[in-house]
Amino acid sequence: LIEIVKNNEERFVKFFNECPAITTRFHALELLPGLGKKTMFEILEERKKEPFKSFDDIKKRVKAVHSPEKIIAKRILEELENPNEKYRLFTRPPLIRR
């Protein structure tokens, strides 16, 4: 899964650059495993200065994010393992077969 994420780096870096707030008190970035409000605000500040260009760029500019590809892969796995996941960032809900 991590290799798939790495091979689609542009798509996932775009997510870091463009993901929106879900509500006035909750941001899509907070759905990523291990990212709290402090890291979310750091990402938002850095992307305001200049959009991220790569996973390496994210690692350099956001101290708490050491491996964005692993964070994304972990979130994808959570979405795949939980069919009742309320917020899906990277996957579609499972089809209901009748």
C-alpha positions as CSV (number, residue, x, y, z in Angstrom):
1,L,0.0,0.0,0.0
2,I,2.9,2.4,0.8
3,E,4.3,1.7,-2.7
4,I,1.0,2.6,-4.3
5,V,0.9,5.8,-2.3
6,K,4.5,6.7,-3.3
7,N,3.7,6.0,-7.0
8,N,0.7,8.4,-6.7
9,E,2.7,11.1,-4.8
10,E,1.3,14.0,-6.8
11,R,-2.3,13.1,-6.0
12,F,-1.6,12.8,-2.3
13,V,0.5,15.9,-2.1
14,K,-2.4,17.7,-3.7
15,F,-4.6,16.5,-0.9
16,F,-2.2,18.1,1.7
17,N,-2.4,21.3,-0.4
18,E,-6.1,21.5,-1.0
19,C,-8.1,19.4,1.6
20,P,-10.8,21.5,3.2
21,A,-12.4,21.9,6.6
22,I,-15.2,19.4,7.1
23,T,-17.0,21.6,9.7
24,T,-16.1,24.9,11.4
25,R,-14.3,22.9,14.1
26,F,-13.0,19.9,12.2
27,H,-10.5,19.7,9.3
28,A,-10.0,16.8,6.9
29,L,-6.3,16.8,8.0
30,E,-7.4,15.7,11.5
31,L,-8.6,12.4,10.0
32,L,-5.1,11.4,9.2
33,P,-3.7,9.1,11.9
34,G,-1.3,10.8,14.3
35,L,-2.2,14.4,13.2
36,G,-3.7,16.6,15.9
37,K,-4.7,20.2,15.8
38,K,-1.2,21.5,16.4
39,T,0.2,19.6,13.4
40,M,-2.9,20.5,11.3
41,F,-2.3,24.2,12.0
42,E,1.4,23.8,11.1
43,I,0.4,22.2,7.7
44,L,-2.1,24.9,7.0
45,E,0.4,27.7,7.8
46,E,3.1,26.1,5.6
47,R,0.8,25.5,2.6
48,K,-0.3,29.2,2.9
49,K,3.3,30.3,2.4
50,E,3.7,28.0,-0.6
51,P,2.1,24.8,-1.8
52,F,3.9,21.5,-1.0
53,K,5.8,20.1,-3.9
54,S,6.5,16.5,-2.7
55,F,6.5,14.2,0.3
56,D,10.0,15.3,1.0
57,D,8.9,18.9,1.0
58,I,6.2,18.1,3.6
59,K,8.8,16.3,5.7
60,K,11.1,19.2,5.6
61,R,8.5,21.9,6.4
62,V,6.3,20.1,8.9
63,K,8.3,18.9,11.9
64,A,5.8,16.4,13.2
65,V,5.3,14.6,9.8
66,H,8.2,12.2,9.3
67,S,6.5,9.9,6.7
68,P,3.5,11.4,4.9
69,E,3.2,8.3,2.7
70,K,2.8,6.0,5.8
71,I,0.2,8.3,7.3
72,I,-1.8,8.3,4.0
73,A,-1.4,4.5,3.7
74,K,-2.6,4.0,7.3
75,R,-5.7,6.2,6.6
76,I,-6.5,4.2,3.4
77,L,-6.3,1.0,5.4
78,E,-8.6,2.4,8.1
79,E,-11.1,3.3,5.4
80,L,-10.9,-0.1,3.8
81,E,-11.3,-2.0,7.1
82,N,-14.2,0.0,8.4
83,P,-17.2,-0.2,6.1
84,N,-19.1,2.3,8.4
85,E,-16.4,5.0,8.2
86,K,-18.3,8.3,8.2
87,Y,-15.6,10.4,6.4
88,R,-13.8,8.9,3.4
89,L,-10.8,10.8,2.1
90,F,-9.3,8.3,-0.3
91,T,-11.8,5.3,-0.8
92,R,-15.4,4.8,-1.8
93,P,-17.9,3.0,0.5
94,P,-18.3,-0.7,-0.2
95,L,-21.1,-1.7,-2.6
96,I,-24.2,-3.1,-1.0
97,R,-25.1,-6.3,-2.9
98,R,-28.7,-7.4,-2.9
